Amino acid sequence: QVQLVESGGGLVQAGGSLRLSCLASGRTFRTYAMGWFRQAPGKERGFVAAIRWSTGNTFYADSVKGRFTISKDNTKNTVYLQMNSLNPEDTAVYYCATTKQSWTNQGMGVMANYDYWGQGTQVTVSS
């Protein structure tokens, strides 16, 4: 089992920044990738960003490219999501997820490909 705990959410004004963290614990060996997804009220959960654990290759949804940056610290089993230039459309619960299986680039953004999920952290952007 893998446990994921997100932190760093909160309320921020439009144009502001937040950094989310996700700490992984438990059976974290052979982690293939970690990702961030988000779910806004009344909407389905969707892909935000992902990172391959061994190579550091990153992937982003078009809506966050150039504004969000995913990074990792292998020594701390932690993945980060730096979010800049936030706007009200970024308001959502942000979830961290991890997978131990190898996926293609396209597969990195598929929610069903991730095995373990955190409880989520709320991000609210005011206009």
C-alpha positions, 0 to 999 in steps of 0.5 A: 500500500502507498499513502499519499498526503497533499498539503499547501492548498488554500485561498489566493487571489487571481494572479497569485501563486501556491505550491502544493506538496504530496508526500508518499509513504509506505511501499513506494519502491518502484514508483513509476510516476506521480501525477496531479489531478483536479476536480472542480465543483460539478465537473469530472476529475481531470489531469493537471500534470505528471512526472516520471519518477526515474527520468523526471520527464514531465507532462502537462494539461494544455490549460496549465502549461507555462503556469504550473510546474511539477517537480520531485524530490526523490530523497523525500518521496515528495512531488510538488506542484508550483502554480503561478498566475492562478485564475478562478478557473483553477479553483478545485480540489487537487489530488495527488496520485501514483502508479507503479506501471509503465505508461506511454506519454499519452497514458500519463494523463489517464486517471484510471492508470493511477493506483493510489490517491491522496485525499485532496487539498482545496485550492480556491482562487478569488477574482 
